[in-house]
């Protein structure tokens, strides 16, 4: 029995993440691209989409995402997308439209939490500068 081409295309489109939305996370199963730990803290996770293949990478700690992204030659390309989990409820925020506060308990100990841009905190560019060269 052969699959109909339109059915296969429809199935693939349904499984692929939308261009302007973060990918679905399989909590406690997906692993961090940087450190290999399982993504289990819904209030500290992050995702990055970009590069030549437009792949989405998932991270258990905002700091893992920022330090990993700093090593990518395509990090500054306009098509690169970064999402962070809001510390209060885990909702995904565009990193460039969020603020970041220090002192949070995070999986890898970077200690940065994402909050709404209406709250006091660092912008994403400043956070990236602060974390430049940091490793855990």
ChimeraX attribute file (.defattr): number of C-alpha atoms within 10 A of each C-alpha:
attribute: neighborCount
match mode: 1-to-1
recipient: residues
	/A:1	3
	/A:2	4
	/A:3	7
	/A:4	8
	/A:5	9
	/A:6	9
	/A:7	10
	/A:8	11
	/A:9	10
	/A:10	10
	/A:11	11
	/A:12	11
	/A:13	11
	/A:14	10
	/A:15	10
	/A:16	10
	/A:17	14
	/A:18	10
	/A:19	11
	/A:20	10
	/A:21	14
	/A:22	22
	/A:23	18
	/A:24	11
	/A:25	15
	/A:26	11
	/A:27	13
	/A:28	12
	/A:29	11
	/A:30	18
	/A:31	19
	/A:32	20
	/A:33	18
	/A:34	20
	/A:35	15
	/A:36	11
	/A:37	17
	/A:38	18
	/A:39	22
	/A:40	18
	/A:41	16
	/A:42	21
	/A:43	24
	/A:44	27
	/A:45	29
	/A:46	29
	/A:47	27
	/A:48	25
	/A:49	22
	/A:50	20
	/A:51	16
	/A:52	6
	/A:53	7
	/A:54	13
	/A:55	12
	/A:56	17
	/A:57	21
	/A:58	27
	/A:59	26
	/A:60	30
	/A:61	32
	/A:62	29
	/A:63	29
	/A:64	26
	/A:65	25
	/A:66	26
	/A:67	19
	/A:68	21
	/A:69	21
	/A:70	16
	/A:71	11
	/A:72	11
	/A:73	9
	/A:74	14
	/A:75	19
	/A:76	12
	/A:77	10
	/A:78	8
	/A:79	13
	/A:80	16
	/A:81	22
	/A:82	26
	/A:83	26
	/A:84	30
	/A:85	26
	/A:86	24
	/A:87	22
	/A:88	13
	/A:89	10
	/A:90	15
	/A:91	12
	/A:92	20
	/A:93	21
	/A:94	21
	/A:95	25
	/A:96	14
	/A:97	15
	/A:98	22
	/A:99	25
	/A:100	25
	/A:101	17
	/A:102	13
	/A:103	10
	/A:104	16
	/A:105	14
	/A:106	19
	/A:107	20
	/A:108	16
	/A:109	14
	/A:110	19
	/A:111	17
	/A:112	22
	/A:113	26
	/A:114	32
	/A:115	23
	/A:116	17
	/A:117	16
	/A:118	9
	/A:119	12
	/A:120	11
	/A:121	18
	/A:122	19
	/A:123	17
	/A:124	19
	/A:125	11
	/A:126	13
	/A:127	18
	/A:128	18
	/A:129	13
	/A:130	12
	/A:131	16
	/A:132	15
	/A:133	12
	/A:134	14
	/A:135	12
	/A:136	10
